[in-house]
């Protein structure tokens, strides 16, 4: 298998030799790219957020009740076996 050359390694080596000025440039470039990516995000509407939040809360309540009933049933079973 042929090995791929890592072009980023040369850039990283140059950045390490240039010092603090290069790190500040990388830092500002990172935030500029982050702003561009944030603009691409499709945010949910308020209605979608409320619907998904409600679905999660209902699921949590249903699972809590189910696990509570199973736990109580197993506790009674173990208690009956041990007594």
C-alpha positions in Angstrom: 0.0 0.0 0.0 1.3 3.4 -0.9 1.6 5.9 2.0 0.0 9.3 1.6 2.1 12.4 2.2 0.9 14.5 5.1 0.9 18.1 3.8 -0.3 19.4 7.1 2.9 18.3 8.8 5.0 20.8 6.9 2.5 23.6 7.8 2.6 22.6 11.4 6.4 22.6 11.4 6.5 26.1 10.0 4.0 27.3 12.5 6.0 25.9 15.4 9.1 27.7 14.2 7.4 31.1 13.6 6.1 31.4 17.2 3.3 33.4 18.7 2.4 35.5 15.7 1.5 32.4 13.8 -0.6 31.0 16.6 -2.6 34.3 16.8 -3.2 34.1 13.0 -4.4 30.5 13.3 -6.6 31.5 16.2 -8.3 34.3 14.3 -8.6 32.1 11.2 -10.3 29.4 13.3 -13.0 31.9 14.5 -13.5 33.3 11.0 -14.2 29.8 9.7 -16.4 29.1 12.7 -18.6 32.1 11.9 -19.0 30.9 8.3 -20.0 27.4 9.5 -22.5 28.8 12.1 -24.3 30.7 9.3 -24.8 27.3 7.5 -26.7 25.8 10.5 -30.4 25.3 10.0 -31.9 26.0 13.4 -35.2 24.4 14.5 -38.3 26.5 14.8 -40.0 27.1 18.1 -42.7 24.7 17.2 -40.2 21.9 16.4 -38.3 22.5 19.6 -41.5 22.3 21.7 -42.6 19.1 20.0 -39.3 17.3 20.4 -39.0 18.5 24.1 -42.5 17.2 24.8 -41.7 13.9 23.1 -38.6 13.5 25.3 -40.4 14.4 28.5 -43.2 11.9 27.7 -40.7 9.2 26.9 -38.8 9.9 30.2 -42.1 9.6 32.2 -43.1 6.3 30.4 -39.7 4.7 30.9 -39.6 5.8 34.5 -42.9 4.2 35.2 -41.9 1.0 33.3 -38.6 0.7 35.1 -40.3 1.4 38.4 -42.9 -1.4 37.9 -40.2 -3.8 36.7 -38.0 -3.0 39.7 -40.9 -3.4 42.2 -41.8 -6.7 40.6 -38.3 -8.1 40.7 -37.9 -6.9 44.3 -41.1 -8.7 45.3 -39.9 -11.8 43.4 -36.5 -11.8 45.1 -38.2 -11.2 48.5 -40.5 -14.1 47.9 -37.6 -16.4 46.9 -35.5 -15.5 49.9 -38.2 -15.7 52.5 
